[in-house]
């Protein structure tokens, strides 16, 4: 996700400065986030915004969002879901980052031209945020069937390559659109 965001964020927020903090998966983020947010709450300037992005995986999004909001509130930060004058917003990639790729299949096809054009019109792929059985696994299968990544999906390489071609206005992933909306809101405040 970091590799994709480093390419996508400047196209959404322009020249605003940003930093990305990564974790070793969702369990690490949920364990370390309270400590990081408590630290940030003590010095965070009023004009800065924190946006936490995490994969839903197989979890319940509402439960995960409530947990993230509670972590932020407990740290002393004002949460977007509770106040329009916010310091932190939590966003969930449903089910995983790869759903965003299915949401902009033209970007995928530009990066990997042998991938079938009509794959996103098939029943299992029409709704990018509702692909069952693991979005990255489905994405890997499609790319491998087209002759890419025979040894396994190289997620960072794919993220860089696809993000370079993504059009934020064209992407049909609802979770991606929600992320872009909050980024625009944060950059205008």
C-alpha positions in Angstrom: 0.0 0.0 0.0 2.9 2.4 0.8 4.3 2.0 -2.7 0.9 2.8 -4.3 0.2 5.7 -1.9 3.5 7.4 -2.6 2.5 7.6 -6.3 -1.2 8.4 -5.7 -1.2 10.9 -2.9 0.5 13.7 -4.8 -2.2 13.4 -7.5 -4.9 13.7 -4.9 -3.5 16.3 -2.5 -1.1 18.2 -4.8 2.1 19.6 -3.3 1.1 19.1 0.4 3.7 17.4 2.4 2.8 13.9 3.8 4.5 11.0 5.5 3.6 7.4 5.6 4.1 5.1 8.5 4.0 1.4 7.8 3.3 -1.6 10.0 3.9 -5.3 9.5 0.3 -6.1 8.9 -3.0 -5.3 10.7 -2.1 -7.0 14.0 1.1 -4.9 14.3 -0.9 -1.7 13.4 -3.6 -2.4 16.0 -0.9 -3.2 18.6 1.3 -0.1 17.9 -1.2 2.5 16.9 -2.4 3.5 20.4 1.2 4.4 21.4 1.9 6.3 18.2 -1.3 8.3 18.4 -0.8 9.2 22.0 2.6 10.5 21.0 1.2 12.5 18.1 -1.7 13.9 20.1 0.8 15.7 22.3 2.3 17.8 19.5 0.0 17.6 16.4 -0.5 21.1 14.9 -4.2 22.1 14.4 -3.7 22.1 10.6 -2.3 18.6 10.3 -4.4 15.5 9.7 -3.8 11.8 10.3 -5.4 9.2 8.1 -5.2 5.6 9.1 -5.7 3.1 6.2 -6.0 -0.6 6.9 -7.2 -3.6 4.9 -10.5 -5.1 6.0 -9.3 -8.6 5.1 -12.2 -10.8 6.3 -13.1 -8.6 9.2 -16.3 -6.7 9.9 -15.7 -3.1 8.7 -18.0 -1.5 11.2 -16.3 -3.3 14.1 -12.9 -2.4 12.8 -13.8 1.2 12.3 -15.2 1.5 15.9 -12.0 -0.1 17.2 -9.8 2.4 15.3 -12.0 5.3 16.4 -11.8 4.3 20.0 -8.0 4.0 19.8 -7.9 7.5 18.4 -10.3 8.9 20.9 -8.5 7.3 23.8 -5.3 8.9 22.5 -6.9 12.3 22.7 -7.5 12.9 19.0 -10.7 14.2 17.5 -12.1 11.6 15.1 -13.7 12.4 11.8 -16.6 10.1 12.3 -17.5 12.1 15.4 -16.6 15.7 14.5 -16.3 17.8 11.4 -13.3 19.6 13.0 -11.2 16.5 13.0 -7.6 15.4 13.5 -7.8 11.8 12.5 -9.9 9.8 10.0 -9.9 6.0 9.7 -10.3 4.4 6.2 -10.6 0.8 5.4 -9.5 -0.8 2.1 -12.2 -3.3 1.3 -11.1 -6.1 1.2 -7.5 -5.2 0.3 -5.5 -2.8 -1.7 -5.9 -5.0 -4.8 -9.6 -4.1 -4.9 -8.5 -0.6 -5.9 -6.7 -2.2 -8.9 -9.9 -4.0 -10.0 -11.6 -0.6 -9.6 -9.3 0.9 -12.3 -8.8 -2.0 -14.7 -7.5 0.4 -17.4 -4.5 1.1 -15.2 -3.9 -2.6 -14.7 -4.2 -3.2 -18.5 -1.7 -0.4 -19.2 0.8 -1.9 -16.7 0.1 -5.5 -17.8 -1.3 -5.4 -21.4 -1.9 -9.2 -21.7 -4.5 -9.1 -18.9 -8.0 -9.6 -20.4 -10.0 -6.4 -20.9 -13.3 -7.9 -19.9 -12.4 -9.6 -16.6 -14.1 -6.8 -14.6 -17.4 -7.5 -16.4 -17.4 -11.1 -15.1 -19.8 -11.8 -12.2 -17.0 -12.4 -9.6 -15.1 -9.2 -10.4 -17.8 -6.6 -11.2 -17.8 -5.0 -7.8 -14.2 -4.4 -6.8 -14.8 -4.2 -3.1 -16.9 -7.4 -3.0 -14.5 -9.9 -4.6 -14.6 -13.0 -2.5 -11.9 -15.4 -1.5 -9.1 -12.9 -1.1 -8.7 -10.0 -3.5 -5.0 -10.2 -3.8 -5.2 -13.9 -4.5 -7.8 -13.3 -7.2 -5.6 -10.5 -8.7 -2.6 -12.8 -8.7 -4.6 -15.6 -10.5 -5.7 -13.1 -13.2 -2.2 -11.8 -13.7 -0.7 -15.3 -13.7 -3.2 -16.6 -16.2 -2.0 -13.7 -18.5 1.6 -14.8 -18.1 2.7 -12.4 -15.3 4.3 -13.2 -11.9 4.6 -17.0 -12.5 6.6 -17.2 -9.2 4.0 -15.3 -7.2 2.6 -11.7 -7.2 5.3 -9.2 -6.5 3.1 -6.8 -4.6 5.4 -3.8 -4.3 6.4 -3.9 -8.0 2.7 -4.3 -9.0 1.7 -1.4 -6.7 4.2 1.0 -8.3 3.5 0.0 -11.8 -0.3 0.1 -11.5 -0.5 3.2 -9.3 1.5 5.1 -11.9 -1.4 4.6 -14.3 -4.3 5.0 -12.0 -6.8 7.7 -12.6 -8.4 8.7 -9.2 -11.5 10.0 -11.0 -12.0 6.8 -13.0 -11.6 4.3 -10.1 -14.9 2.5 -9.2 -13.8 1.0 -5.9 -16.0 2.6 -3.2 -13.3 2.2 -0.5 -10.9 4.0 -2.8 -13.4 6.8 -3.4 -13.9 7.2 0.3 -10.2 7.5 0.8 -9.9 10.1 -1.9 -12.8 12.1 -0.4 -11.2 12.3 3.0 -7.8 13.2 1.4 -9.5 16.1 -0.4 -11.3 17.2 2.7 -8.0 17.0 4.7 -6.1 19.0 2.1 -8.7 21.8 1.9 -8.8 22.3 5.7 
